[in-house]
Each structure stands twice: as C-alpha cells, then as structure tokens.
C-alpha cells in the first residue's frame, strides 16, 4: 500500500511564508525599479525568505515559544508586508531628510541585521534550566507581598490620582475623531507636577501602576486556580489590563497576552487555541486603523496610509534611514549610549542629572520629525559603527529564544510570567521597540516582580 504523505502544519506554514516572501519580493522589484532610493527595497522580503529558510529547524518551536513566534511575526510585517505597502504608496513618510541617499543604505543595514540574527539563531544556545518549586507556603508569602504592594499603591495614588485618572478603559480609548483619549506619562508630569514632591509622587505612581497592571491580575489567576468554578473568573482576569490603558497602548495588549498564556498553562489548555484570539485581535486592529483612515485620511492613498502605520509601529526602512542623519562626536555617542542604561533606572533624571535630550528627542531633532522611536539597529550603528550595528539585535534574539524556552519549562506560575514578559519584550526590541525601552521595562517592571516572587519562593529549584 502506498503511504500518503501529509504535510505538517509547520511545513504548510513554512510554504505559505516562503511564497508570500517571494511574491512580495517580485512585486516590490517590479514596482520600485524606477523609484529613486527604493530600487533595493525588494531585498527586504528576500532577506526574510533567507531568515525563514536558514532557520527552518526553529519552526517547530513557534507553537510553544511565544517570543520566537512574535519575532517571526513582527519581522514578517517589517520585511515582507511593509515593503509591499510601500511599493503601492505615495512614498510620503515620517522621515523626509536625505531619504533618496539614506534609504538604500537603510535597506542594506536591515539585510545585514537579518543575516546576523539568522546566524545567531543557528549557533547552539545553551538551555540548562532550574525550575523553581511552587509551594503553598510560598503562595502565602506571595499573598502577603501582593497585599503590601496594594497598600503602598493606594497610599501613593492618593497623592497622585492624576496617573489613575488619565488611564482609560478599552471602551473609552477612542475619541469621536478617532484619536486616542489616553495621556502620555511625560504630559501628565508636565501638567500636574507643580512641585518636586508632586513630580516625585507622579513618577512613583506611574512605576507602581505598571507593576500592578501585571502582578495583580497574575496573582488573581493563580490564587483562584484551585477552586472548582474559577475558570471563567480567571479568564475575565486576563482582560483586566484593558481597564487601565495609559499612553502606551501596546503594553496593555502585551500584558493581556502574558496573562492569557498563564491562564492556558494553569488550566492545561492547548496553546494552539490561542491563535484564534490573536487573529481576532489582529483583524480588529486592522479594522480600527481602516476606520481612522476613512474618518481622518480619506483623501490619502490607502496603501500609503497603512505603509505609514506599519513603518512607524514596526520601525520600517524609512525610520531606519533616519539613523544616518544622526551625527555627533565620539563623546556625544558615548553619552547617549550610557544614557540608554542610566535612563532605564527609576528616577534617573534626579539620580544622575539627566536633563538633556533623550536619544529619541535627538533622533527626531536630526530628522525634523516627531514622536518617532529610533530603531535598535540604527542606534547600534550610531554608537558602535555599521560593522557592529546588529550587536543588540543578536543579543536580543538569543535571549528571546532562551527566555521563551524557560517560560515553557518553568513550573512556578509567577516565574513563568516573568520569563514570558522577558521573551516578548526582547522579541519586540528588535523592531517595534529599541534598547532604551527594553531595558526600561526590564528594570522598572520585570525586576520588581522578580524580587517579590524570589522573596516568596526562596526554596531551591529543580533542574529540568
């Protein structure tokens, strides 16, 4: 009897990604061959094809390693989808200075980064791991710690209620004109920080609230998991981040993803079932931006609008090109590089006297733009020369994979939350965020939660 070969879902997914990359490369080449500055754009989807094929042995990890899955997904949008949208756009983006000269170099820089992270994933990664034991005694200490954090939060919020008041729910997130109704932390501090003490309370309240948004829902989900009919309540608790949305909307979505993964793990639900809500969220986001387009930008080309959105949110080639406009002495480069680390520490402005421009403000000043985030590869090029431009991206890639595996093997649910948090932000640090933001989240959110959980569960772990 002839055996019928049935391709696995992973193999089918690999075929779809490869076909999409090839299609994008061909269409982009045909559409941009005569456009000054964009003739090399087809190399981006080609580089993603290399990235996927070269690391086809990692496809099997995508179902269980959330960080790796997000890395593949955001790079697909950045290198395959965004160039395709650009090809049918009006070529009007956030960065407008020297784009004809800098865009080809930005394409080559992104290709170089993609090759570097591809090689980084192929090198053997050591994954010796100690799983922390989960115990009822530790849970009692955890309960004490969470209530202590809540008490501190109430005291601090009573002195700085503006931080809470300027957070909105998901239902109240959008104004009638389609714009966001929430406020940035810097705006809140500049408006309400009328004295040193008030500024101190506002900053402290913001730090504590960011910890509370992840720690308290995670504690609720774990604490009630032993009860018979707690599953619907636990599922509802995964949506709590949408009740307090600040100026960084993505943070609430990421916290929700982390809590959903915790929920799925505690209730032994196949993680593959998470694809449906992820796809639903993606569809909702696309429809929202289409709604904003029809409301505010109907006079623009639709492809141009979505090209601009993906370029800004996923640090596309246009944003990368802005790094070539950043100039400065070795001292200036060293200052901003060191500031990336110091700026991630709470109260860094007071502790280290960091009152000058941040690297993001410097980036926007050099490019006559506003609100744009310099990319990880662009900053590395500015700090360490083009040869070492993929340095942080390589480190993030390797650590993203490692923490993703740690999250899969970890038995203690609270440590699992920390590892999921780390792997997601490391994955997003290559494209959506940069080293400054990633370090900030690690020190201001992950580290406090880690200290609390470590104090609660001091017992030696078990090697997996």
C-alpha positions in Angstrom: 0.0 0.0 0.0 1.3 3.4 -0.9 1.7 5.7 2.1 0.1 9.1 1.6 2.3 11.9 2.8 0.5 14.5 4.8 2.5 17.7 5.4 2.5 19.0 9.0 1.0 22.4 9.9 4.6 23.7 10.5 5.6 22.7 7.0 2.5 24.2 5.5 3.2 27.4 7.4 6.7 27.4 6.1 5.5 27.1 2.5 3.0 29.9 3.0 5.6 32.2 4.4 8.1 31.4 1.7 5.5 32.0 -1.1 4.4 35.3 0.5 8.1 36.5 0.7 8.8 35.5 -2.9 5.6 37.2 -4.1 6.4 40.4 -2.1 10.0 40.5 -3.4 8.9 40.1 -7.1 6.1 42.7 -6.8 8.3 45.2 -4.9 11.1 44.8 -7.5 8.6 45.5 -10.4 7.0 48.5 -8.7 10.1 50.2 -7.3 12.7 49.6 -10.0 12.3 53.1 -11.3 11.8 54.9 -7.9 14.8 56.7 -6.7 16.0 55.5 -3.3 13.8 52.4 -3.3 15.3 50.2 -6.0 16.9 47.9 -3.4 13.6 47.5 -1.4 13.0 44.0 -2.8 16.0 42.8 -0.8 14.0 43.1 2.4 11.4 40.3 1.6 14.3 38.4 0.1 16.2 38.6 3.4 13.2 37.4 5.3 13.0 34.4 3.0 16.6 33.7 3.9 15.8 34.2 7.6 13.0 31.6 7.5 14.7 29.0 5.3 18.0 29.3 7.1 16.2 28.7 10.5 13.6 26.2 9.3 14.7 24.0 12.1 13.3 26.6 14.6 9.7 26.5 13.1 8.9 23.6 15.4 9.4 25.9 18.4 6.9 28.5 17.3 3.9 26.7 18.8 5.5 26.7 22.3 7.9 29.6 22.3 5.9 32.8 22.3 9.0 35.1 22.0 10.2 33.3 18.9 6.7 33.4 17.4 6.5 37.1 17.9 10.0 37.6 16.5 9.0 35.8 13.3 5.6 37.7 13.1 6.9 41.2 13.6 9.9 40.6 11.2 7.4 39.4 8.6 5.4 42.6 8.9 8.6 44.7 8.9 10.4 42.9 6.0 7.6 41.5 3.8 4.3 43.4 4.4 5.7 46.9 4.8 7.8 46.9 1.6 4.8 45.6 -0.3 2.7 48.5 1.0 5.4 51.0 0.3 5.6 49.8 -3.3 2.0 51.0 -3.9 2.2 54.1 -1.7 2.9 57.8 -2.4 6.4 57.5 -0.7 5.5 60.1 1.9 6.7 59.1 5.4 7.8 60.4 8.7 11.5 60.8 7.7 11.9 63.2 4.8 15.5 64.4 5.1 18.1 62.7 2.7 15.7 59.8 2.1 17.0 59.2 -1.5 20.5 58.8 -0.3 19.8 57.1 3.0 17.1 54.6 2.1 19.3 52.2 0.1 21.8 52.2 3.0 18.9 51.5 5.4 17.8 48.6 3.2 21.3 47.1 3.3 21.5 47.7 7.1 18.3 45.8 7.6 19.5 43.0 5.4 22.7 42.9 7.4 20.7 42.8 10.7 18.5 40.0 9.3 21.5 37.9 8.3 23.1 38.5 11.7 20.1 37.4 13.7 19.7 34.4 11.4 23.2 33.3 12.2 22.7 34.0 15.9 19.7 31.6 15.9 21.7 28.8 14.3 24.5 28.9 16.8 23.8 26.4 19.6 22.1 28.0 22.6 22.8 26.6 26.0 19.5 26.0 27.8 20.4 24.5 31.2 17.5 25.5 33.4 16.4 25.3 37.0 12.7 25.3 37.6 11.5 27.0 40.8 9.3 24.9 43.0 5.7 26.0 43.6 4.5 25.6 47.2 1.6 26.6 49.4 4.0 28.3 51.8 5.4 30.4 49.0 1.9 31.3 47.9 1.1 32.6 51.4 4.2 34.8 51.3 3.2 35.9 47.8 -0.2 36.9 49.1 1.4 39.0 51.9 3.7 40.6 49.3 0.8 41.5 46.9 -1.3 43.0 49.6 1.7 45.0 50.8 2.2 46.3 47.2 -1.6 47.1 47.1 -1.3 49.1 50.3 1.7 51.1 49.0 -0.1 51.7 45.7 -3.2 53.1 47.5 -1.1 55.5 49.5 0.9 56.7 46.5 -2.2 57.0 44.3 -3.9 59.1 46.9 -1.1 61.7 46.4 -1.1 61.3 42.6 -4.6 60.4 41.5 -3.9 62.1 38.1 -2.0 59.0 37.0 -5.1 56.8 37.5 -7.5 59.4 36.1 -5.6 59.7 32.9 -5.8 56.0 32.2 -8.8 54.9 30.2 -10.7 51.7 29.6 -10.7 50.0 26.2 -14.3 51.2 25.6 -13.3 54.8 26.3 -9.9 54.7 24.5 -11.0 56.5 21.3 -12.4 60.0 21.0 -15.1 60.8 18.4 -12.5 62.0 16.0 -10.8 58.5 16.1 -7.8 59.7 18.1 -6.6 58.2 21.3 -8.1 59.6 24.6 -5.3 58.4 26.9 -2.3 60.5 28.0 1.4 60.0 28.0 3.3 60.0 31.3 5.5 63.0 30.3 2.4 65.0 29.6 0.9 64.1 32.9 4.1 65.1 34.8 4.5 68.3 32.9 0.9 69.3 33.6 0.4 68.3 37.2 4.0 68.3 38.5 3.8 71.7 40.2 6.4 70.9 42.9 9.2 68.5 43.4 7.2 66.3 45.8 4.3 66.2 43.4 6.6 65.2 40.5 8.1 62.5 42.7 4.6 61.1 43.5 3.6 61.2 39.9 6.7 59.3 38.7 6.5 56.8 41.6 2.7 56.2 40.9 3.4 55.5 37.3 6.2 53.0 38.1 4.0 51.2 40.7 0.9 51.2 38.4 2.9 49.5 35.6 3.9 46.7 38.1 0.3 46.4 39.4 -1.2 46.0 35.9 0.7 42.7 35.5 1.3 41.5 39.0 -2.2 41.8 40.5 -4.1 40.0 37.6 -1.5 37.3 37.6 -1.9 36.8 41.3 -5.7 36.6 41.0 -5.5 34.0 38.2 -3.0 31.8 40.2 -4.8 32.3 43.6 -8.2 31.1 42.4 -7.0 28.4 40.1 -7.5 25.7 42.8 -11.2 26.4 43.1 -13.7 24.3 41.1 -15.6 27.0 39.2 -12.8 29.6 39.0 -12.1 29.2 35.3 -14.5 31.9 33.9 -13.3 34.4 36.6 -9.6 33.6 35.8 -10.4 34.2 32.1 -12.0 37.5 32.9 -8.9 38.5 35.0 -6.8 38.2 31.8 -8.7 41.2 30.4 -8.0 43.5 33.4 -5.2 45.3 31.6 -7.8 46.8 29.4 -9.4 48.6 32.3 -6.3 50.9 32.8 -4.7 51.9 29.5 -2.1 54.6 29.5 -0.1 56.3 26.8 1.5 53.0 25.7 -1.5 51.1 24.4 0.6 48.1 23.3 1.6 47.5 26.9 -2.0 46.5 27.8 -2.2 44.1 24.8 1.1 42.6 25.8 0.0 42.2 29.4 -3.2 40.5 28.2 -1.2 38.1 26.1 1.1 37.2 29.1 -1.9 36.6 31.3 -3.7 34.5 28.6 -0.5 32.3 28.4 -0.5 32.0 32.2 -4.2 31.1 32.1 -3.7 28.5 29.3 -0.8 26.9 31.3 -2.7 26.7 34.6 -5.8 25.1 33.0 -3.8 22.8 30.7 -5.4 24.3 27.5 -3.6 23.7 24.2 -1.7 26.8 23.4 -2.5 26.4 19.7 -6.1 27.5 20.6 -4.6 31.0 21.2 -4.2 31.6 17.5 -7.9 32.4 17.1 -8.0 35.3 19.6 -4.7 36.6 18.2 -6.1 36.6 14.7 -9.3 38.2 16.0 -7.3 41.0 17.7 -5.2 41.5 14.5 -8.4 41.8 12.5 -9.9 44.3 15.0 -6.7 46.4 14.9 -6.7 46.5 11.1 -10.4 47.5 11.0 -9.7 50.2 13.6 -7.0 51.8 11.5 -9.2 51.5 8.5 -11.9 53.3 10.4 -9.4 56.1 11.3 -8.4 56.2 7.6 -12.0 56.7 6.4 -12.6 59.3 9.2 -9.5 61.4 9.0 -7.4 60.5 5.9 -9.9 59.5 3.2 -8.1 61.9 0.8 -4.9 59.8 1.0 -4.0 56.6 -0.7 -5.0 53.6 1.4 -1.7 51.8 0.8 0.2 54.9 1.7 -1.7 55.2 5.0 -1.0 51.6 6.0 2.6 51.8 4.8 3.0 54.8 7.1 1.4 53.0 10.0 3.5 49.8 9.7 6.6 51.9 9.0 6.1 53.8 12.3 4.9 51.0 14.5 7.3 48.3 13.2 10.4 50.6 12.6 10.4 50.1 8.8 13.1 51.1 6.4 12.1 54.8 6.4 12.6 55.0 10.2 15.9 53.1 9.9 17.1 55.6 7.3 16.7 58.4 9.9 19.7 56.9 11.8 22.0 58.0 9.0 21.1 61.7 9.8 22.3 61.4 13.3 25.7 62.9 13.7 27.9 63.7 16.7 31.3 63.3 18.2 32.6 60.2 20.0 31.8 61.8 23.3 28.2 62.5 22.2 27.7 58.9 21.0 29.1 57.6 24.3 26.8 59.9 26.3 23.7 58.6 24.6 24.8 55.0 24.8 25.4 55.3 28.5 22.2 57.2 28.9 20.3 54.3 27.5 21.3 52.3 30.5 21.0 55.0 33.1 17.7 56.2 31.7 16.1 52.9 32.4 16.6 53.2 36.1 13.7 54.8 38.1 14.2 58.5 39.0 17.3 58.6 36.7 16.8 62.3 36.0 17.1 63.1 39.7 19.8 60.5 40.5 22.1 61.1 37.5 21.1 64.6 36.4 19.9 63.5 33.0 18.1 66.7 32.0 19.3 67.0 28.4 17.7 65.5 25.3 17.0 61.8 25.2 18.3 59.8 22.2 14.7 59.7 20.8 14.5 63.5 21.1 17.9 63.8 19.4 16.8 61.4 16.7 13.6 63.4 15.9 15.6 66.7 16.0 18.1 65.4 13.4 15.2 64.3 11.2 12.8 67.2 11.7 10.2 64.6 12.8 8.1 64.0 15.9 7.2 61.0 18.1 9.4 58.5 16.2 11.4 55.8 18.0 15.0 55.2 16.7 15.5 51.6 15.9 17.8 49.2 17.7 19.9 48.6 14.6 20.1 52.3 13.9 21.2 53.2 17.4 23.8 50.5 17.4 25.2 51.8 14.1 25.3 55.3 15.6 27.0 54.0 18.8 29.3 51.3 17.5 29.8 51.9 13.7 27.9 49.9 11.0 30.1 46.8 11.5 28.6 46.3 15.0 25.1 47.6 14.2 23.4 44.2 14.7 25.0 43.7 18.2 22.0 44.4 20.3 19.7 42.6 17.9 21.9 39.4 18.1 21.8 39.5 21.9 18.1 40.1 22.0 17.5 37.2 19.5 19.4 34.7 21.5 18.0 35.8 24.9 14.5 35.9 23.4 14.8 32.2 22.4 16.3 31.2 25.8 13.6 33.0 27.9 10.9 31.5 25.7 12.2 28.1 26.5 12.5 28.9 30.2 8.8 30.0 30.1 7.9 26.7 28.6 9.7 24.6 31.2 9.0 26.7 34.3 6.6 25.2 36.8 6.2 28.2 39.1 3.4 30.3 37.5 4.9 33.6 38.8 8.3 33.0 37.4 6.6 31.8 34.2 5.0 35.3 33.9 8.4 36.9 34.3 10.0 34.8 31.6 7.1 35.3 29.2 7.4 39.1 29.8 11.1 39.0 29.1 10.9 36.9 25.9 8.1 39.1 24.4 9.9 42.4 25.0 13.2 41.0 23.8 11.5 39.9 20.5 9.8 43.3 20.1 13.1 45.1 21.0 14.5 44.3 17.6 11.8 46.1 15.6 8.9 47.7 17.5 11.0 49.0 20.4 14.7 49.7 21.0 17.3 49.1 23.6 16.2 52.1 25.8 12.6 50.9 26.0 13.5 47.2 26.6 16.0 48.0 29.4 13.4 50.3 30.9 10.7 47.6 31.0 13.1 45.0 32.4 14.3 47.2 35.3 11.0 49.0 36.0 8.6 46.1 35.7 10.3 42.7 35.4 12.8 43.3 38.1 10.4 44.4 40.9 8.1 41.5 40.2 11.1 39.1 40.2 12.3 40.4 43.6 8.8 39.9 45.0 8.5 36.4 43.6 12.0 35.4 44.6 11.3 36.6 48.2 8.1 34.5 48.3 9.7 31.3 46.8 13.2 31.1 48.3 13.4 27.3 48.1 16.0 25.7 45.7 14.7 24.8 42.3 14.7 21.6 40.4 16.8 21.1 37.3 14.8 20.4 34.1 
